[in-house]
């Protein structure tokens, strides 16, 4: 007979100390908690957690160690009308579980109600045969030699990618490692990232998630992973070495391998909701542990859930134990798993105290005061689907944000949309209108053209509308992207002129991205023309639609992008830590930035009001770049003149006269797929430069 010792309330979860395991679970509403232990044959043994301290149920099991599978059954009130849904017939995953074995096998038993009476019935069928198990892990790992890279924000270049999608078809990765953490850690994968020049990978969600039944019934899967169920467990399907805790070791090895090559790891985290859905969703974990503590319920009818995410539920950020769970998760991934930062999905939801988004919410407070998480890279997706949820520019000083306005304005500019020039200038220089007044630097702006949610860049310039038929929703899913542009023909074409224009537009977008002030984030695969064949919502396409097609890589585009990334790295003027001020730099008689018309004359206030939406020249002064955190210090770089022509015709640009520069040489031309290595004739002040339609030229001032 198994007998538990009292154990300790903290830490929460299952903690192995080398001799036995302490189990600890929060539930304010529970009257009894059973720990369910499973042997290799799947046999279940139940034993009550013997102690409760401040609503923490706990017990210590000697001789229980890594690989032990377990779950909980929670006894307590079944009062859905009051928000309470305890049902001991349901096996529940540990919210603090650090590994999960198996997946949900969809059966009516995993739901808390009977399908024929969802509003009023209680389903007491045992869900254990259809549920995955939490797993006790070995927390010890040899991190010797690993260190925090602490790449400064202004030097950071982010590559958004997917553990499985990046590795699944990579010819240099052994087949048994493809689709896994070990695959992303393989030398072939890391060598590619190093040669490209990125400094950080931002991986789509790796918290344990589930595949919804409605997707599986259509032969689809939850590819993106935005349906978390266990915030401390790395997703088990990405482990090549097994699911009995092996996924934890494999993830750590991946992080260590990337760090060894100077590449940081940023996790896309989903703390705004879980996969338990609304009142009609399954009972997998928190819903059966303490529903009204973990989830936001409707105030006057707690049977139902507040939904700011479009997924059925929202975490209750007003409850201290929910805040603790999120902070414990963040600290675990940073301190134990050594990740370098976090991108928060639908982060506006996390800031909702009562209804409106509140910049001073408890969530921001606990982040601000935490000695560890306040020092990592924090990136907000600054919107949700609730009222007032679009919060670009409104996050606190510690935070950087996905700058959706940058994406929209840059797309509009290169599509040739009128009246966007002043907005384009603001986005190009770091979006000071959004971030300067809160004490933030240009690095608060995470600039991007495309992301996982939407078209990849190749499709952005190839399709006018979405083609999501493969998702099984009659093409009704996914946003209607009115900022795409098919550059002459819908979809794939053999027309060389159309393909040349599309290729040039891809180079325009990526060059603009890497030469903008702020932090560039590139969607993985955009550097070699990855296509989803018009699908702009590939969340459920765990197949060739989403996986990187390394066989048909556009090597020319990839080489071009690598050169532009290196160019950015080589020149501090494109990665300033402070704002442009439009006045002469110290010791010079030339402004830090200048804006010019195609005739070489400076832009006036009247010109900005008039538009010139499709053409502009930009001078960036590199003579004495101030470093805001080192009083009196400056960095000396080259100075550059950028010529943007989003017009459908080639246009002459006259170079400005002194004091802006006497002689210039061309260093980038997006009209040239391969750089012209012949020595260029130097250009003089007042000369005309022909800029081809839909292209961008960068000139370097020659002293």
N, C-alpha and C positions, 0 to 999 in steps of 0.2 A: 504494500500500500504506500502510495506517495504521500509524503507529509512535507508541507512547506514551512519554512521558518518565517518569522515576521518580515524580515528584510527591511528595506528603506524606501521612503516615498520618492527619493530622487537618486539618480537621474530617472526621468520617465523613460518608458520603453523596456527592452530586454537588454541587460548589461552583464556580460560575462567577465568575471574577474580572474579567470585562470583556475578557479576551483568549482564555482557554481554560477548560477545566473539569477540576478534580481529582476523581477517583473513588476512593472509599475504602470498604472493606468488611471487617468483622471475621468471621473464621472460624478457630478454633483447630484444627479437624479437617481443613481443606482441604489438598490437595496442589497444587492449581492452580485459578485463578479466571479465567474468561473474561468479559470485558466484551462484551456484545452490543449493537450499535448498529443503529438502524432508520431508514431514510430514509422519505420521504413515500409511497413505493409499498409500504412494508412489507418491503423487502429487508433481510436481516440481514447484518451484518459482525461477525465475532468477532475479538477481539484479547486476548491474555493481559495481565492486570495484571502489570507487570514486577517489582514489589517487594513484599516482605513484611517488616513491622517489628512485632515483638511480636504476631504473629497478625493484624495489620492489612494487608490486601492493597490496594495503591494504585498509581495511575498518573495522569499528566496528559496530556490531549489538547488540543493547541493548536487554536484555531479552532472548537472545539465550544462551543455557547452555548445560550441559552434556546430551548426547544422541542425540543431533541434528545431523542429517545426511546431508552430503553436498558433493559437488564436484565442478569442474571448467570446464568452456568452454573458450578456448583461441582463440581470433581472431588475425590474423596476416598473414604473407605471406605463401602461399603454393607454394614452390619452391624446390622440392626435389633435383633438379640438383645443388642447392646451399646449401643443407642440411637443409632447412626449411620445416616443415611439419605441420603448424598450420591448424586446422580443427575444427571449433566450433560445428560441428555436433557430436563431440565425447566428452562424459563426461569423465573427467580425475580425477584420484585420486590425492590427495594432497601429494607431496613428503615428507612433514613434518607431515602428518597425524599420530596421535598417536593411532588410532584404526580404524579398517575396519569392516564393516558389509557386509556379503554376499560373493559370489564368482562370477567369470566370467562365464556367460552362453554363450557358444561359438556359435557365429552367425557371418555372414559376416559383420554385422554392426560394430563390434568392430575392424575391420581392416580398415586402411585408404585408401584402394584401392578395386576395384571390382575384384573378383576372375578370371573373364574372361579376364582381362587386368591388371595384377599386376604392370607392369612397368610404365604405362602411365595414368591410370585412377585415379580419386579422388572420394572416396566413401563418399557421403553426407547423408547417412542414419543415423538416430539418434541411438547412441549406448547406451543411458541411460537405456532402458529396460533390457539390458544384462550385466550391469556393477554393481560391488559392490560400496558401498559408504564409504567415510571417515566419521568418527564420532568424534564429540567434546567430550572430556573426562573431568572428574573431576580429577584434578591432586593431590588432597589432600589425604594423607594416614598417618596413625599413625605408624611411624617407631620407636616409643619409645622402647628402649631396644636393637635395632639393632645396630650393629657396624661392621666396617671393620675388618675382621679377620686377614688380612695381613700375612697369613701363609708364612713363608720364602720359597723361591724357593727350597732350598735344602731339605726341609722337605715336599714338595708337592708330592702328589700321585694322579694322574688324572685318572678319570673314564669316558671314552667317551661313551655317551649313547644318547637315543632318548626319548623325553618326552612321546610320545605315545607308542613306542615299549616297553619301560621298564615297563609301568603301565598297558597295555591293557589286559593282562591275569593274572595279579598278584592276587592270591586268597585272600590276606589280604586287598585289596583295594576295597571299595564298587563299584558295577558295574557302578553307575551313575558318579563316579569320574575317572574311568579308561580312559586312553588316554588323560589326561588333566594335566594342571599345578597343580591343586588341588590334583590329584592322586600322582604326584611326591612329593608333600608336605605332603602326608598322613603319619602318624606315622609308618605304616608297611613298606613303601618304605624307609623312613629315617633310620629306625632301621636296615634294611638290609645293607645299605651303611655304617652305623656306625660299624656294626659287621664285615664287610669286612675290614674296616680300611682305606678307601680312604679319602682324604682330600678335593677333589674338584670334581665336576661333570662338564664335558664339554659337553653341550647339542648341538645336531645338530641344524641347523638353526631354529630360532623362529621368525625372521622377517617375516612379512606377505608375503606369496608366493602364487603362483597360480598352478593349475594343467593343464598342457598343453593339448590342444585338442587331439593331436595325442596319448597321453597316455589314455585319457578317452575313446577314440574310441576303444581301445584295452582292455577295462575293467581294466585299471591300473591307478595308481595315483602317484603324485610326493611325495613319502614318505620321502625322505631325506630333501627336502625343499630348494635345491640350485637353487632357481628361484625367488629371492626377487622382490617385487614391492613397498614396503613401509618400509623404514629403521628405522622408529621410532615406528612401530606398532607391538605388539606381535601377532603372528598368531592366528586368531580367532577360528579355528577349535580345538585348544587345550584348549579352555575355557569351563568348565562345567557349568558356571553360566550365559552365554549369551554373545552377541556380541555388545552390545550398550555401550562399554567402560568397561564392566565387566571383559574382558580379562586382562585389565591393573591391576586392583585390584587383580585378582587371581594370576597373575604373581608375583606381589609384595609379596603377602602372601606366595608364594612358596619360594621366595628368603629368606624372613624373617625366615621361618620355617627351612630351610637348615642351615642358619647362626646360628640359636639357637643351633644346634647340631654340630657346628664347621666345617661345610662343605661349601666351597666356590662354587660360580657359575661362570663358564666361558662360554661365548657364542661363537659359531661358526658363524662368520659373513661373508656375501657375498657382498662385496662392489665393486667387479670387473666388474659386469654386472647386468642387470635386466632381467625380464621376457618379455620385449618388443621385444627381438630378433633383427634380422636384418631388411632390408628394406621390407621383406615379413612378418614380425611379426605384432602383434596387436598393437593398440594405446591405452594404458591404463593410462599413466601418463606423464613422462618426454618427451617422443617422441613428444607429442602434445603441450607441454608447451614451450620448447626451445630445439629442437632436437640437434642442432649443439653445444650448450653450454654443454649439459649433456653427449653427446656421442662422442667418437672418430670416426670421419668420414675419409674416404680415401681422402688424400690431393688433388689429382688431379681429383677426382670424388666423391664429397660429398654425392651423392645419396646413397652410400654404406658405410658400417661400418667396422672399424678395429675390428678384432676378435682375441684376445689373449687367449680366454678362451674356445673356441670351442662351444660357446652358441649363437653366432650371433652378439654380441656387446661387447664393453668395455667402461666403464665409462671414461670420459675425465678428467683425474687427473690433467691436465694442467690448468683447469679453476678454478678460485678462488671460485666460488659459489658451484662447485662440491666438492672441498676440504672442504668448509664450511659445506656442507650437511653431509659429512662423519664425520667430527669432531663434529658437533652438535649432530649427532646420537650417537657417542661414549660417549660424555659427558652425554647425556640424559640417556642412559642405565646404566652408572656408577653412576651419581649423583642422578637421580630420581628413577631408578629401582634397584640400589644398587648392580649391578653385579660386580664381582671382576676381570674380565679379558676377553680377546678376543683372539680367534683363527681366523686368517685372511685367508680365502679360496683363493687359487691361488694368494698369496700375491705378487709374482713377477710382476703381471699385474699392481698393484697399484704403482709400482716404475718406470713404463715406462714413461719417459718424451717425447722423440721423437720416438725412436724405441727400443734402447737397454735398459736393466734394469740398473738403475742408483742408486747407494747407496746413493747419495746425492740429491735425488729427493725432490720435494716440499712436497710430502706426508711424508717422513721421517722427514723433517724439522719441519712441523707443529706438528707432534707427539712429537718430541724432546722438543719443547718449551712449550707445553701445561702443565700447572701446575698440572692437574688432570690425564690426560690419560698417561702422562709419568711415573706415579707412579703405574699403574696397571699392571697386568700380560699381556704381549704382546707376542703372539705366531704366527709365520709365517708358513704357508705352502709354503716353499720357492721355488716354481716353478709355471710355467704356461705352456700353450701349444705352445707359440710363440717361435721364434728363440732365442736362448740364455736364455731360461726361467728357466733352472735348476740352482738355485742359493743357494744350500745348503752351509752354512758357510759364506755367503756374506752379511748378514743383519747387521745393525748397532748395537752398544753395548747394547742398551736398550732391544733388542729383543732376545727371545728364538725361536728355530726353530724345527719343525718336522724333525727329523734326519733320512731321507730316507736311508742314507748310513748305519746307525746303523741297521735298519730293514733288509737290504739286506745282510749285513755281518753276522749277527747273524743267520739268516736263512741258509745261506750258510754253516756256521760252523756246525750246528746241522744236516744238510743234509749230512755232510761228504765230502763236496767239498774240493778239494786240494788247497793248496797255499793261504789260507786266514788267517793264524795264526797271522801275524804281524798286519793285519787290524783288526782282532778280538780283539787283545790286546788293540789297540787304541780305539776301540768303547767301550770296557768294562770299560775303565778308563776315559770316558767322551769326547772323540773325540777332544783332544787338537789340532790336526792338523787343525781342522775347526774353533775353537773358541778362542784359547789362544792368538793368535796374535792381536786380536781386543779388548783385555782387558776384554773379557768375561770369566766367570767361567764355570765349568762343567754344571751348571744349564741352560746354553744356549742350551744344547742338550735335546730336548724332545725325549726320547727313546721310541720306540714302536716296536712291532712285527707285530701286525695287527691293522687295523683301519676300520671304516665303509666301506671304499672304498676297496673292496677286500674280500678275504675269512675271516670268523672268524677263530679262532685258531683251533677249532675242525675240520673244513673243510680243513685247511692248511695241516694237517697231515693225511687227509683221501682221498684227491683227487689229481690226477695229472693234471687234466684240469678242466676248468669251465663248469658248466651245467646251462646255463642261458636261457634255452628254454622257461621258463615261462614268460620271458620278451617280447616275441613276435618278436624277431629280428633274428631268426634262429641261435641263439648262437653266433652271430657275435659281440655282444656288450661286453664290459668289457675287461680288459687287459688279455693277455695270461700270466698267472703267472708262470714263469719258476723257481720260488723258492719255490713252494709247493712240498710236498712229501707225497705219500699216505701210507707209512709205511707198505706195503705188500699187499694191495688189494684196488681196486678202490671203493670208497663209503662205505656204511655200510656193516658190515660183522659180522658173528657169531663166527669167528675164535678167540679163547681166546688169542692166542699168538700175533696176529695182534693188537687186542684191547689193550693188555697190553703194547705193544710198542708205540701205539698211545698215550695212557694215560701218559706214561713216557716222551714222547716227549713234550706233553703239559706242564708237570711239569718242564722239562728242559727249555723250552722257558720262562715260567713265572718266574722261579727262577733266570735265567740269567737276565731278565728284572729288577727284583727288587733288585738284588745285583750289578747292574751296576752303575757307577757314572753318574750323570745327573738326570733328572726328568723322572720317569716312567709314561707312559700313557698306560693303559690297555683298550682294547675294551670291553665294557659292555657285559657280558654274557660269555666271555672267561673263567671266573673263575669257571663256572659250565658246560662247554662243549656245549655251544649253537651252533646249526648248522643251516645253510641255505641250506643244502642238495646240496651243490656244486655250488650254485649261488654266484658268486663273484662280482655282480653288482646289488644289490637289491634295487637300487634307486627308483624303481617304484612298489615295492612289499609292499603295505600297508596292510599286511595280516599275516597269520601264518608263512610265510617264514621268515619274519623279526621280528615279535613280540617275546618277550622272552617267552620261554616255561618253565614256573616255575614248571610244573607238572613233567617233566622229567629231573630235575636238577641232576647233578652229585655232590652229597653232599660231597663225599670224596675229589674231586678236589677243591670244594669251601672251605672246611676246610683247605686243604693244602695251598691254596693261602692266606687265612686269616692269617695263621701262618707265612708264609714267609713275608707278609707285616708287621706284627708286629715285626718280627725279624729285618727287615730293620729299622723300627722306633726305636727299642731299641739300635741300634748300629751306632753311628756317623761315623764309618769308612766306611760305605756304602753310606753316604750322605755328603761327604766332600764338603766344600765350595771352596777349592782351588785345584790346580793340584798336582798330584804326580810328584816328581822330581828325583826319583831313587837314592837318597842319604840318609845317616843316618839322622834320626830325632834328634833334639837337645836333648842332654842328654842321647842318646842311641848310640849303636854301630851297629844298624841294620837299613838297608834302609827302607824308607817308603813303598816300594813295591819291590817284588822279583818275578822273573819268573823262572820256573824250568821244566826240562825234567822229564819224568816218572821215570828215574833212580835216581832222587833226586838231580842231579847236576844243577847248575844255567845255564840258557840259555846264550850262547855266540852269538856274532855277526854272526858267521858262522852258528850257529843253526837257527837263525832267517832267514837267507838266504836260508837254506836248507829246511825249512818248518816245519815239525812236525805239520801238519795242523789239525790233529784230536785230539790231546792230549796236555794238558798243565796244570801245577800247578802254582797257583798264591798266593803269600803271601801278606797279607795286615796288615801293622803294625799299631796297635791302641794305642801304648804307649803314644804318644804325638802328637796328630793331630793338626796342626797349624790352627788358625782361622784368615783368611787374613784381616778381617776388625777390628781386635782387636790386635794391635801390642803387640807381646810378649806373648799373651795368647795361651793356648793349651787345648785340650780336651783329656781325657784319656779314652780309650775303650779297649776291648779285641782285641787280634790279631787273624787272621783267615788264614786258608790255604784252597784254593778252588781247587778241582781236577776235571778237565773237560775231559771227554772221549766221543768223538763223533764217535769213531770207532765202527764197527759192532761186535767186540769181547770184552769180559771182559779183562781188563789189570791190572797188578800190578803197583802201584805207590809207590816208596820208599820215605819216608818222609825225608826232608833235615835235615842235622845234625846241631849242634850248629854253630853259635849263633841264628839260626832262631827259635829254640824252642826245649825244652826237652821232653815235654809230651803234648798229644793232645787228644781231645774227639770229637766224631762225633755229629754234631747238625742238619744237614740236609743231606738227601740222597734221590735223586729223584727216586731211584729204589724202595723206600718204600712208597706206597700210604698212609700208616698210620705210624706215627713215632713209632719206637720200644721203648716203655717206660721202658724197662728193663735197668738196669744200665750197661752202656757199659764199657768194659775194656779200660783202658787208653792206648793210643798208645805212643810209645817212638820214639825219633829221630832215623832214620835208619830203622824203621819197614816198612814192606810192607802193603799197603792197596789195597784190591781188589776192583776195580771200575768196575761195570757192564757196558756192552755195552750201548751206548747212555744214559749216566747218569752223574750226577754231585753230588759230595760230598763236604760238607763244614765241616771243622774241626776247633774247637776252641782251642787255646793254653791255657793250664792249667798251672798257675803259681805255 
